[in-house]
Amino acid sequence: MVHPAGQMLNALRWIRTRFRKRFTRELGWILEETASELKTERLSALSRRRVWDLRLQDHPLATALCCHAVVFLGVVVAFIWQPEVFPSLAPANSQPILLVAWQVHSSFVAIAFAGLALLFQLSTEPLMAAHTVRALLFRKTRFALLLLYSLIGSVQLAVVSAWLPSDGALVLELLFVVTTSLALIAIAYSLAARTFTDAQFAKNLGQDAILQSMLNSMDSTWASVEANQRLQQVMGRDYLLTLNSTVIRELVVAPNDIRVTDVHIPRLRAALADLVNHTIVVQSLAATDTTEVDVESVSIADEPRLFIRTSIGERIGSGNAVFVIQNPENYTGDISRFEARLRAAVRTEPA
């Protein structure tokens, strides 16, 4: 029988494994790596302040969690230590004030986000794409960070007011949760309201949105071209394969119209290695006991070869295959298992 401590340890290990799989980017996907390299190259040309600004925008949940973790740690220390903070101004009991602060904070946040979402719908430049302007305004106002920070703050206020009330916790929560949330909401409202009061700001916002959209499109195109070039270095296309009289077999047939979004190069290399290791040619050479082998007796042209019929970003019609294997009769491995490995090496989406 497993000890309860061992069960808890196994549960923590399982949670850690699931967390890593969920939030850790899997290496090997060629388009993801190419886009990441391009992003790193662009960040290297920016100032340190701009880099940190972009990272905060890209990781709002991690930023909000880290900020509140520091505040909550201070609250726990204050609850254990029980320091006297402003003894002449401190209330006799901090718990009712924390409860009121929690209610006021939750009410402000609920009303503020409804109004801010309405401003996003109205504050768009008529000559520009509305969704593009909204997306840029969403990032400029730090809407995601503001939302997550406020929601986590409300939960933290509820926990502190119920179980960890103290004078130090009251000061920390009012200063770093309530006041900070209201300040972030005020900044977001001021930026959104400028689109109504400042015509030049609205025009610049629309132009920035168009430029950002063009830049994202160029980066996406460049990353796709570079990823396809790297893919061709690993596996060739079957442009002339249909003109040959050799036997072929289609693999990973699309049940519906799909588009290949990425390819996992290490898995593709492993599949190619498996193809080489399970051929009649290799087995015949390995079974030869003599040191001299008649190379002319081995038909290299008949060895199985794997080709890809698409590129990253291309559309594949229903019933068409992503891969094709030439001379499949000379492959001695499990073809269904080989096809499953190929299926795991590509990412697709409905076209």
N, C-alpha and C positions, 0 to 999 in steps of 0.2 A: 504493500500500500504506500502510495506517495505521500510524503509529509506535506502538511498544509503550506509550509514555507516553500517547499519545492514546487508546489502547484502555483503559488503566487509568482515565483521566479519564472516558471515556464510561461505564465500568462504575460508577464512583462516582456519576456523575450519575443513572444508572438506579436505583441503590440508594437515593439520596436521594429520587427521585421516588416509588418504591414505598413508602418509609418514610412520606412525607408523606401519601400516599393512605390508608395503613393506619391511621395514628394521628391524622390531622387530621379533625375533624368537618366534614362537608360542610354548607355553609350552604344555607338555602332550605327545609328540611323543617319544615313549620309546627308540628307537634306537638313536635319536638325543641326548636325555638326557644322555644316557649311554656313547656315544662317547664324549659328553661334559665333563662328570665326569672324564673320562679317560684322556682327554686332560688337565684338571685342575690338575689332580694328577701328570702328567708328568711335567707340568710347575712349580709346587711347588718344584720340585727337581732341577730346573735350577737356574742359577744366575739371578740377577735382570736385568743385561745388556742383557743377552740372551733372557729373557722374553720380554723385550721391543723390541728387534730385531724381534722376531717372531710376535709380535703384529703389528709392522709396516709392515711386509710382508703380514699379513693376512688382513689388512685394508688400502690398498694404497690410495683409494679414500678419506677416511676420513682424512688421514694424509695430503694429498695434499690440500684438502679444508681448513683444519685448518691453515696450513702454509700460504696459500694465503689470508685467511681471516685476519690474523694478519697484513700482508703486506698491504692489501687494506685499513684496518683501519688506518694504519699509513699514507697512501697516502691521505685519506680523511682529516685527521687532518692537514697534511701539506698543503693541498689546502685551508683549511679554515684559518689556522693560517698564512700561507705564510712566513715561517722563511727564513732567509738568510743563505744559506748553501754554504760555500766556496765562499764568495762574489767576491774574486779576480779571481776565476776560473769559476764562474757560467756563462752560456751563456746568451745572451740577451733575447732569447726566447727558452724555454725548449721543446715546442711542436714539432718542426721539429726533434729534436734529439730523442724524444720518438718515433716518427713515424719511423725513421731510425732504432732505436733499435728493434722495433717490427718486421720490415721486416727482419732484420738480424737474430733475434731470431727464427722466423718462418722458415726461409730458413735452418738454421743450424739444427733445430729439424727435419725437413722433410728429409733431407739428412742423418742425423745421424741414424735415426731409420731404414731406408732402409738398411744401411750398417750393423747395429747391427743385424738385422734379418738375413742377409746373413751370418754373422759370426756364429750365432746360428746353422744354417744348416750345416756349415762346421766343427765346433769345437766339434766333437763327437769322443769318443774313439771307434775304430772299434770292440773291443771285448765286448763292453757293449751295452745295449739296447739304441738306439739313442734317442728315445723319453724320456727315463728316464734321460739321461744326459742333454738333452735340458731343461727339466723341472727344474732340479736342478740349471743349469746355469741361467735360467730365474729368479729364486729366489735369487741367489747370486748377480746378477747384479742389483737387484731391478728394473727390467724392467717395471713392472706395475706402481710402484711409479714414476719412471722417466718419463714414457709416460704421466701419468695423470698430474704430476707436470708441465711438459713442455706445454701440451695443455692448461691447465687452465692458465698458465703464459702468453701464447700468447693472450688468450681472455682478460686477465686482462690488458696487455700492450695496446691492442687496445682500451679498454674503457678509460684507464687513459690518453692515448695520445689524445683522442678525446674530453673528457669532464673534465678531472681533471689534466691538466698540471701544474706543478710547479717545482721549484728547488728541493724541498724536495722529491717530487714524482720521479723526475729523478734519484736522488741518491738511493732511496729505490728500484726502479725497476731495475736499472743497477746492484745493489749489490745483491739483494735477488731473482731476477727472471732470468735475463740474465746470470750473473756470476754463480749462483747456478745451473742453468740448464746445462750450459756448463761443470761445474765441475762434475756433476752427469753423464753426457754423457762420459766424459773422464775416469771416474772410471769404468764405464760399459765396455768401449772399452778395457781398460787395462786388466780387468779380462777375457774378451772373448779372447783377443790376447794371453794371457798366455797359453791357451790350445795348441797353435801352437809352442810357443817358449820354454815352460817348460814341458818336458815329465813327470816329477814326478807330477807336478800339474795336468796334464791331467789324469794320472793314479789314483791319489787320488780323483779327481772329479768323475771318473767312479765308484770307490769303494764306495764313499759316496752316489752316486746315487743308487747303488744296496742295500746298507744298509738301506737307507731311504725307498726304495720300500719295502723291507722285513719288516721293522718296521711298515709301514703303513698297510701292509697286516695283520700282527699280531694284530695290534690294531683294524682293521676292523673285524677280526674274533672274537676276544675277546668281542668286543662290541655287535656283533650279537648273540653270545652265551649267554651273560649276559641279553640281551634284551629278548631273547626267554624264558629264565628262569623266568623273571619277568612276561612275558605274560602268561606262564603256571600257575602262581599263581592266575591270574585273571580269565582265561578261559582255560578249558581243551581241549585236542585234542579228536577226535572221532575215536580212534584206534579200539575200539570194538563195535562201534555203529552200523556198518553195519551187525554185527552178530546177533543183536537183531531183534525181530519181530515188534518193535514199528514203528509207522508212522513217517516219517521224511519229511522235506521240505528243499530244497536247497535255499540259499540266496546269493546274490551278485555273480551271475554267470558270469564267464569271457567270453566276446565275442571273444577274441583272446588269444593267449599265453601271459601270464603276469607273473610278479614276484612281490610279496608283499615286499615293501621296508621299511615300517614302520607302526606302529599301534598306534593310539591315545588312551591311557589308560583311561583318564577321560570320553571320549565319549563312550568307550566300557562299562565302569561301569554304565554310565547313561542308556545305552541300556539294560543291565542286570537288572537294577532297574525297568525299564519300563516293562520288561518281567515278573518280580515278581508281579508288581502292577496290571497287567491285566491278571490274571489267574482265572480260575473258582474256584480253591481251595481257594484263598485269598478272593474272593467275597463271597463264601459260609460261610467262617468264619466271615467275617465282617457283614453279614446279620443275624447272629445268635444272638438272644436276651438273651438267657440263659447264665449264667456264666460257666456252665459245658458243654463242647463240647466233643462229642464222637470222639476221634482222629482216632479210627479204621475205622470210616465211611468215612474218607477223604483219598482218594487214592493219596498219595504223589508221587508214582511212575509214575502217569499219568500227572504230572505237566510239562509244557513245559520247555525244557532245551536247551540252546544254546551252540554249540561247534564250534571250528575253525578247518578247515581241512588243514591248512598249517602253516608254521613258517616263520618268517622274513627271507627273502633271498631265499626262495624256489620258484620253478617254478610251475605255475598252467596251465594246458593245456586248450585249448579252449573247452568251454562247461562245465567245472568243476566249482564248487562253492567254495567260500572262507569260508562261514559259512553254518551251517546246524542246523535247529531247530527240536528238538524231540517233538512229540505230539503237532503239531501246531494247531490242532483243539481246544485245551484248552486255546489258547491265544485269548482274547477277544478284543484286540486292533486292530488298522489298520496295517495289515501286510506289506502293501506297504510302509507306513510311517516308520515302524520299519526297513525295509530293507534299506531305504534311510539313516537312522541314522547309520546303520552298514557300508554302503558305504562311508559315510563321516569319518568313524573311521579308514580307511585303506588308505595307499598310495601305488600305483602300478605303474609299468613301463613295457613297452613291453619287453618280454623275448627274 
